[in-house]
């Protein structure tokens, strides 16, 4: 019983940062891994993924896993690569941004010399 009390107490003590509404909390955890997008662009990305039946957190988590595996010289899991490719497509469709190779950072084509490439070959 004591364990249940602690769990409910922790939930009660959580207070979101000032200015954060319920709808913006949906994207806070997952979108923070993406560099090069404004907060508004991240929210729009999350809503677009939701409209297409995807969970933003899971897509971005798998995309980040693909990038980290590549950086560590490990084999990239096919699901991670699939989500990274999907994220690249959606961000290009919405904003015209390309991913910087080897990173989860997006830029306009003019700003980037190495446009996002598929990690697994």
Kinemage of the C-alpha trace (Angstrom):
@kinemage 1
@onewidth
@group {chain A} dominant
@subgroup {mainchain}
@vectorlist {calphas} color= white
{ca unk a 1} P 0.000 0.000 0.000
{ca unk a 2} L 2.821 2.375 0.763
{ca unk a 3} L 4.073 1.997 -2.804
{ca unk a 4} L 0.753 3.166 -4.216
{ca unk a 5} L 0.785 6.200 -1.946
{ca unk a 6} L 4.250 7.224 -3.162
{ca unk a 7} L 3.260 6.809 -6.780
{ca unk a 8} L 0.188 9.003 -6.397
{ca unk a 9} L 2.216 11.526 -4.418
{ca unk a 10} L 4.769 11.842 -7.233
{ca unk a 11} L 2.043 12.408 -9.795
{ca unk a 12} L 0.514 15.062 -7.585
{ca unk a 13} L 3.834 16.893 -7.163
{ca unk a 14} L 4.480 17.215 -10.914
{ca unk a 15} L 3.897 20.724 -12.130
{ca unk a 16} L 4.478 21.550 -15.805
{ca unk a 17} L 6.703 24.536 -16.634
{ca unk a 18} L 4.954 27.883 -16.798
{ca unk a 19} L 3.251 28.468 -20.120
{ca unk a 20} L 3.053 24.772 -20.975
{ca unk a 21} L -0.465 23.626 -21.748
{ca unk a 22} L -1.707 20.061 -21.998
{ca unk a 23} L -1.491 20.110 -25.803
{ca unk a 24} L 2.097 21.382 -25.850
{ca unk a 25} L 3.155 18.727 -23.325
{ca unk a 26} L 2.340 16.109 -25.954
{ca unk a 27} L 5.387 17.103 -27.992
{ca unk a 28} L 7.862 18.235 -25.342
{ca unk a 29} L 9.542 14.902 -24.648
{ca unk a 30} L 9.976 13.655 -28.177
{ca unk a 31} L 10.566 16.794 -30.184
{ca unk a 32} L 13.444 17.999 -28.055
{ca unk a 33} L 15.719 15.547 -29.909
{ca unk a 34} L 15.269 17.394 -33.209
{ca unk a 35} L 17.518 20.383 -33.850
{ca unk a 36} L 16.831 23.003 -36.479
{ca unk a 37} L 13.062 23.221 -35.962
{ca unk a 38} L 11.239 25.936 -34.067
{ca unk a 39} L 8.788 24.999 -31.304
{ca unk a 40} L 5.924 25.801 -33.659
{ca unk a 41} L 7.389 23.521 -36.349
{ca unk a 42} L 7.828 20.731 -33.788
{ca unk a 43} L 4.201 21.025 -32.697
{ca unk a 44} L 3.026 21.003 -36.307
{ca unk a 45} L 5.193 17.935 -36.964
{ca unk a 46} L 3.667 16.126 -33.972
{ca unk a 47} L 0.144 16.964 -35.124
{ca unk a 48} L 0.905 15.828 -38.676
{ca unk a 49} L 2.297 12.523 -37.418
{ca unk a 50} L -0.777 12.065 -35.214
{ca unk a 51} L -3.085 12.752 -38.175
{ca unk a 52} L -1.261 10.030 -40.110
{ca unk a 53} L -1.740 7.499 -37.326
{ca unk a 54} L 1.760 7.720 -35.870
{ca unk a 55} L 2.922 8.545 -32.357
{ca unk a 56} L 5.423 11.399 -32.570
{ca unk a 57} L 7.421 10.151 -29.595
{ca unk a 58} L 7.906 6.679 -31.107
{ca unk a 59} L 8.848 7.929 -34.580
{ca unk a 60} L 11.391 10.371 -33.169
{ca unk a 61} L 12.704 7.860 -30.616
{ca unk a 62} L 13.414 5.308 -33.364
{ca unk a 63} L 14.933 7.982 -35.623
{ca unk a 64} L 17.231 9.070 -32.784
{ca unk a 65} L 18.172 5.422 -32.165
{ca unk a 66} L 19.173 5.084 -35.838
{ca unk a 67} L 21.397 8.158 -35.617
{ca unk a 68} L 23.013 7.012 -32.355
{ca unk a 69} L 23.656 3.499 -33.719
{ca unk a 70} L 25.303 4.991 -36.789
{ca unk a 71} L 27.445 7.350 -34.711
{ca unk a 72} L 28.608 4.404 -32.586
{ca unk a 73} L 29.445 2.348 -35.660
{ca unk a 74} L 26.760 -0.237 -34.952
{ca unk a 75} L 24.256 -1.805 -37.301
{ca unk a 76} L 21.079 0.261 -37.609
{ca unk a 77} L 17.893 -1.688 -36.891
{ca unk a 78} L 15.509 -1.709 -39.890
{ca unk a 79} L 12.614 -0.264 -37.833
{ca unk a 80} L 14.824 2.595 -36.656
{ca unk a 81} L 15.928 3.284 -40.235
{ca unk a 82} L 12.336 3.144 -41.476
{ca unk a 83} L 11.264 5.735 -38.908
{ca unk a 84} L 14.242 7.968 -39.721
{ca unk a 85} L 13.373 7.854 -43.420
{ca unk a 86} L 9.714 8.574 -42.621
{ca unk a 87} L 10.683 11.532 -40.426
{ca unk a 88} L 12.938 12.878 -43.201
{ca unk a 89} L 10.048 12.663 -45.688
{ca unk a 90} L 7.541 14.387 -43.402
{ca unk a 91} L 9.907 17.218 -42.460
{ca unk a 92} L 10.837 17.764 -46.103
{ca unk a 93} L 7.157 17.746 -47.079
{ca unk a 94} L 6.212 20.245 -44.356
{ca unk a 95} L 9.190 22.613 -44.385
{ca unk a 96} L 11.559 21.709 -47.227
{ca unk a 97} L 14.344 20.910 -44.743
{ca unk a 98} L 17.000 18.258 -45.282
{ca unk a 99} L 18.644 16.281 -42.497
{ca unk a 100} L 22.327 16.873 -41.860
{ca unk a 101} L 24.060 13.526 -42.449
{ca unk a 102} L 24.787 11.580 -39.270
{ca unk a 103} L 22.690 13.872 -37.060
{ca unk a 104} L 19.076 14.523 -36.182
{ca unk a 105} L 19.320 18.140 -37.276
{ca unk a 106} L 17.486 19.719 -40.184
{ca unk a 107} L 18.337 22.673 -42.435
{ca unk a 108} L 17.290 24.217 -45.707
{ca unk a 109} L 19.175 22.828 -48.690
{ca unk a 110} L 21.092 26.095 -49.148
{ca unk a 111} L 22.354 25.947 -45.552
{ca unk a 112} L 23.569 22.363 -45.725
{ca unk a 113} L 26.459 20.964 -47.718
{ca unk a 114} L 25.787 17.348 -46.646
{ca unk a 115} L 22.116 16.726 -47.193
{ca unk a 116} L 20.573 13.987 -45.054
{ca unk a 117} L 21.517 10.590 -46.335
{ca unk a 118} L 20.179 7.162 -45.596
{ca unk a 119} L 22.316 5.809 -42.772
{ca unk a 120} L 22.083 2.085 -43.514
{ca unk a 121} L 23.369 1.010 -46.898
